[in-house]
Amino acid sequence: MGEHPFDRVTEAELRKRQSAKWRAFPDDVLPAWVAEMDYPIAEPVKRVLRDALDVEDAGYADPRGLGEAFSGFALRTWTWAVAPSDVRVAPDVVTALGELLHVVTAPGDGIVIDPPVYAPFAATIRRLHRKVVETPMARTESGGFTLDLDAIERAYAAGAKAHVLCSPHNPTGVVHARETLARVAEMAAHHGVLVLSDEIHAPMTYAETTHVPFPTVSAEAARQSIVLTSASKTWNLAGLKAAMMVACDDAPRALLERLPPDLPYHAGHLGVLGGRAALEHGGEWLTTTMQILDRNRHLLSQLLSEHLPNARYELPRASYLAWIDCGKLGLGLDPARVFLERGLVALSGGLAFGTNGEGFARLNLATSRTLLEEAVRRMAIATK
């Protein structure tokens, strides 16, 4: 694949944005860190937001309708039959995670995570005075990552109360196989562990892989889990604030009933409207976006081979985040710091993702060909 319509976005245009990605660093730094896309917002989403502002409609969120939108999307995308009433709204996935841990666990309880993993998981657990229980991802023969089922079983048997599962996994891009998830569900049922499955990156799974929503794996998986998700990552709407919690069995439904009744109303009204539009009418835009992301994940392999041949990189099977092993580049435990200081390119440092993050950096692929090439060029300069 050559040029893509989204390749026309320029750095000058992007620097007009006021989001964190483009404002956190000085103007001479190229940002490739936080999970924001550089692409145009889907036109159906723009239209519903414009219509709301045209009639001065910027009040409190009415969460009704988002469940119906997600239900339709889940059925079309994964043949996952979700009742709209099983979907509850929250401001964002991290807030939903915190609220759930607050009501379903107690201070001191062990909560399992699979590092290297999205940093706010551990931060949220510690903020609530729960105990972070790490079951680090295992390395495969090819240099990739997979869940360490033996470590997870030991953590469950030792008394962990919940497991925050990242599915697909951020930052590695791993899409967990059905048989892997089935084993997690079996162990969770045996030990009475609640699986909180963060599936926010799931709509961006590439064609060679299949995402499996955790509750669809088995009856016991549905009994032991709540899915956390949002349109925010897939359609680049993080700042609008609307996420969803999905429970597909009586036991997890009862847990959702224990959440504060006003939680849905803390979501953003424009986030609810934008999320509905994305889920219902954003399919064409998503297809277009996955084409450039697929191109970029392969392009990055070529660029690293040319400019940083000692870096190791496994193609992500979902999303637009590249987890790059820089251990042989001689940049120390935090290569992102060196890339920033010497190359003026901002990546996410691997240390923030916990155990096994040393020597890694995470790069955001959701940009134009020109800016991806420039990011790698700057990374190479930093190694000179």
C-alpha positions in Angstrom: 0.0 0.0 0.0 1.3 3.4 -1.0 -0.1 6.8 -0.1 -3.3 7.0 2.0 -5.7 9.9 2.2 -4.7 10.4 5.9 -1.1 10.9 4.8 -2.1 14.4 3.8 -2.2 15.5 7.4 0.7 17.8 8.1 2.7 18.6 11.2 1.8 22.3 10.9 -1.9 21.4 11.0 -1.4 19.0 13.9 0.4 21.6 16.0 -2.8 23.7 16.0 -4.3 21.1 18.3 -4.4 21.7 22.0 -4.6 18.1 23.2 -2.0 16.5 25.5 -0.1 14.8 22.6 0.7 18.1 20.9 1.1 20.4 24.0 3.1 18.3 26.5 6.4 18.9 24.8 8.2 21.9 23.2 7.5 22.6 19.5 10.8 21.1 18.4 9.8 17.7 19.8 7.9 15.3 17.5 5.3 13.6 19.7 4.7 9.8 19.2 3.8 8.8 22.7 0.2 9.0 24.1 -2.5 7.0 22.4 -4.1 9.8 20.3 -4.5 9.5 16.5 -3.4 12.2 14.1 -6.2 11.4 11.7 -9.4 13.4 10.9 -12.4 12.5 13.0 -15.1 10.4 11.4 -17.6 12.6 9.6 -20.7 11.0 11.3 -19.1 11.9 14.7 -18.3 15.5 13.6 -21.8 15.9 12.3 -23.5 14.9 15.5 -21.2 17.1 17.6 -21.8 20.1 15.3 -25.5 19.5 15.5 -25.4 19.5 19.3 -23.4 22.7 19.5 -25.7 24.4 16.8 -28.6 24.0 19.2 -26.6 24.9 22.3 -26.8 21.3 23.5 -23.8 20.9 25.9 -25.5 19.9 29.1 -25.3 16.8 31.3 -25.1 13.4 29.6 -28.1 11.3 29.1 -26.6 7.8 29.0 -29.5 6.2 27.2 -28.8 5.0 23.7 -25.1 4.1 24.2 -26.0 0.6 25.2 -28.2 0.1 22.1 -25.3 1.4 19.9 -22.8 -0.9 21.5 -25.2 -3.8 21.3 -25.5 -3.4 17.5 -21.8 -2.9 17.0 -20.9 -6.0 19.1 -23.3 -8.2 17.2 -22.0 -6.9 13.8 -18.3 -7.1 14.7 -18.0 -10.2 17.0 -21.4 -11.8 16.8 -21.6 -11.0 20.5 -25.2 -10.7 21.6 -25.3 -8.0 24.3 -28.5 -6.8 25.8 -28.6 -3.0 25.8 -29.6 -3.1 29.5 -26.4 -4.9 30.3 -24.3 -1.9 29.3 -23.6 0.8 31.9 -22.0 4.2 31.2 -19.0 5.7 33.0 -16.7 8.7 32.2 -13.8 6.5 31.0 -12.3 3.1 31.4 -9.9 4.0 34.3 -12.7 5.7 36.2 -14.9 2.6 35.7 -12.1 0.4 36.9 -11.6 2.4 40.0 -15.3 2.4 40.8 -15.6 -1.3 40.3 -12.5 -2.1 42.4 -13.9 0.1 45.2 -17.1 -1.8 45.4 -16.0 -5.4 44.7 -12.7 -5.5 46.7 -11.4 -4.3 50.0 -8.2 -2.5 51.0 -5.3 -5.0 51.0 -6.9 -7.3 48.5 -4.7 -8.6 45.7 -5.4 -7.4 42.1 -3.7 -9.2 39.3 -2.1 -7.4 36.3 0.0 -8.7 33.4 3.0 -6.3 32.9 4.3 -4.7 30.9 0.8 -3.2 30.8 -1.1 0.1 30.7 0.4 2.1 33.6 -2.9 3.5 35.1 -3.9 -0.1 36.1 -1.3 -0.3 38.8 -1.7 3.4 39.8 -5.4 2.9 40.3 -5.0 -0.3 42.4 -2.4 1.4 44.6 -4.5 4.6 45.0 -7.3 2.4 46.4 -4.9 0.8 48.8 -5.2 -2.6 47.1 -2.2 -4.8 46.4 -0.7 -5.0 42.9 -0.1 -8.7 42.1 2.1 -8.9 39.0 2.0 -11.9 36.7 4.4 -10.7 34.0 3.8 -11.6 30.4 5.9 -14.6 29.2 8.2 -14.3 26.2 7.5 -16.6 23.2 10.2 -18.2 21.0 9.7 -15.5 18.4 10.4 -12.8 21.0 6.7 -11.9 21.4 4.5 -12.0 24.5 1.8 -14.2 25.9 -0.1 -14.5 29.2 1.7 -16.6 31.8 -1.1 -18.9 32.8 0.9 -20.7 35.4 1.7 -17.4 37.1 -1.9 -16.4 36.9 -3.0 -19.6 38.5 -0.5 -19.1 41.4 -1.8 -15.6 41.9 -5.4 -16.7 41.9 -4.6 -19.6 44.3 -2.8 -17.2 46.7 -6.0 -15.2 47.2 -6.2 -12.5 44.5 -9.7 -11.1 44.3 -9.7 -9.6 40.8 -7.7 -9.6 37.6 -7.4 -6.5 35.4 -7.0 -8.1 32.0 -5.9 -6.0 29.0 -7.5 -7.6 25.9 -6.1 -6.8 23.4 -3.0 -6.1 25.3 -1.4 -2.6 25.6 1.5 -2.1 24.9 2.4 -5.4 23.2 -0.5 -5.5 20.8 -1.1 -9.2 21.7 -4.6 -10.5 21.0 -5.3 -13.4 23.4 -6.3 -16.7 21.9 -9.7 -18.2 22.7 -8.1 -21.2 24.4 -6.0 -18.8 26.6 -9.0 -16.9 27.7 -10.9 -20.1 28.3 -8.2 -21.2 30.7 -8.2 -17.8 32.5 -12.0 -18.1 32.8 -11.7 -21.7 34.2 -9.2 -20.6 36.8 -11.2 -17.5 37.7 -14.3 -19.6 38.3 -12.4 -22.1 40.4 -10.9 -19.5 42.7 -13.7 -16.9 42.7 -11.7 -14.2 40.9 -13.5 -11.4 39.0 -12.0 -10.6 35.6 -12.2 -7.0 34.6 -11.4 -7.2 30.9 -10.3 -3.9 29.3 -11.3 -4.4 25.7 -10.9 -0.8 24.5 -8.6 -1.6 21.7 -10.6 -4.6 20.4 -12.3 -2.9 17.4 -8.8 -2.3 15.9 -7.8 -5.9 15.6 -6.1 -6.7 12.3 -7.5 -9.2 9.8 -5.1 -12.1 10.5 -6.3 -12.3 14.2 -9.7 -12.6 15.9 -10.6 -10.7 19.1 -12.7 -12.8 21.4 -14.8 -10.8 23.9 -14.1 -12.4 27.3 -17.8 -13.2 28.3 -18.3 -15.1 25.0 -15.6 -17.7 25.8 -17.8 -19.8 28.1 -20.7 -19.7 30.6 -18.2 -19.4 33.4 -16.4 -16.6 31.6 -19.6 -14.6 31.5 -20.3 -15.3 35.2 -16.8 -14.1 36.2 -16.3 -11.0 34.2 -17.2 -7.4 33.4 -15.9 -5.9 30.1 -14.7 -2.3 30.1 -14.7 -0.5 26.8 -15.2 2.8 24.9 -15.3 4.2 21.4 -12.6 6.6 22.5 -9.5 4.8 21.3 -10.9 3.5 18.1 -12.5 6.7 16.9 -10.0 9.1 18.7 -12.6 10.6 21.1 -10.7 10.3 24.4 -11.3 13.9 25.4 -15.1 13.5 25.1 -15.4 11.1 28.0 -17.8 8.2 27.7 -17.0 4.6 28.4 -19.0 1.4 29.0 -19.1 -1.5 31.4 -20.7 -4.7 30.1 -22.0 -7.5 32.3 -23.6 -10.6 30.7 -24.6 -12.7 33.7 -26.6 -12.2 36.9 -23.6 -12.2 39.2 -21.7 -9.3 37.4 -25.0 -7.5 36.8 -25.5 -7.4 40.6 -22.0 -5.9 40.9 -22.9 -3.1 38.5 -26.0 -2.4 40.6 -23.7 -1.6 43.5 -22.0 1.3 41.7 -23.0 4.9 42.5 -26.2 5.6 40.6 -25.0 9.0 39.5 -21.8 7.5 37.8 -23.3 7.6 34.2 -24.1 11.3 34.6 -20.4 12.1 35.1 -19.7 11.0 31.5 -19.5 13.7 28.9 -22.7 14.5 27.0 -20.7 15.0 23.8 -18.9 11.8 24.5 -22.1 9.8 24.7 -23.4 11.5 21.4 -20.0 10.9 19.7 -19.7 7.4 20.9 -23.2 6.5 19.7 -22.5 8.0 16.2 -19.1 6.2 16.0 -20.6 2.8 16.9 -23.6 3.2 14.7 -22.1 5.0 11.7 -18.3 4.9 12.0 -17.7 1.6 10.2 -16.5 3.1 6.9 -14.1 5.4 8.7 -12.8 2.5 10.8 -12.1 0.4 7.6 -10.2 3.3 6.1 -8.2 3.8 9.3 -7.3 0.2 9.7 -5.8 0.3 6.2 -3.3 3.0 7.1 -2.6 1.4 10.4 -1.9 -1.9 8.8 0.4 -0.1 6.3 2.2 1.7 9.1 2.8 -1.4 11.3 4.6 -3.0 8.4 6.3 0.2 7.4 7.7 0.5 10.9 9.4 -2.9 10.4 11.1 -1.7 7.3 12.1 1.6 8.8 13.6 -0.1 11.9 15.4 -2.6 9.8 17.0 0.2 7.8 17.8 2.7 10.5 17.8 0.7 13.8 18.6 -2.9 12.8 19.4 -3.8 16.4 15.9 -2.9 17.6 13.4 -5.8 18.0 9.7 -5.3 17.1 6.9 -7.7 16.8 3.9 -6.6 14.7 1.0 -5.6 16.9 -2.1 -7.7 16.2 -4.4 -4.9 17.3 -4.3 -1.2 17.8 -1.7 1.3 16.8 0.9 1.0 19.5 4.4 -0.4 18.7 6.3 -2.0 21.6 10.0 -1.8 20.6 12.8 -3.6 22.3 15.7 -1.2 22.4 17.9 -3.3 24.7 20.6 -3.8 22.1 20.9 -0.2 21.2 23.0 0.7 24.2 20.5 3.3 25.5 20.1 2.0 29.1 16.9 1.1 30.9 14.9 4.1 29.6 15.5 4.5 25.9 12.6 6.9 25.5 14.5 9.4 27.6 17.5 9.2 25.3 15.3 9.5 22.2 13.7 12.6 23.7 17.0 14.2 24.8 19.1 13.4 21.8 16.6 12.9 19.0 13.8 15.3 20.0 11.1 12.6 19.5 8.8 11.6 22.4 7.9 8.0 22.9 6.4 6.4 26.0 9.0 5.0 28.3 8.9 1.2 28.9 9.6 1.6 32.6 6.1 3.1 33.2 4.5 -0.2 32.1 6.1 -2.2 35.0 8.0 -5.4 35.0 9.7 -6.3 31.7 9.4 -2.7 30.5 13.1 -2.0 31.0 14.8 -1.2 27.7 11.5 -0.9 25.8 9.7 2.1 24.3 6.2 2.4 23.0 5.6 4.3 19.7 2.3 5.5 18.4 1.8 4.4 14.7 -1.4 6.4 14.1 0.2 9.2 12.0 1.2 9.9 8.4 3.9 8.2 6.5 6.0 11.3 6.6 5.8 11.7 10.4 6.4 8.0 11.0 9.5 8.2 8.9 10.6 11.3 10.7 10.1 9.7 14.1 12.3 6.7 13.2 14.9 9.1 11.7 15.1 11.0 15.0 15.3 7.8 17.0 18.3 6.8 14.9 20.0 10.1 15.4 19.7 9.6 19.2 21.8 6.4 18.9 24.8 8.1 17.2 
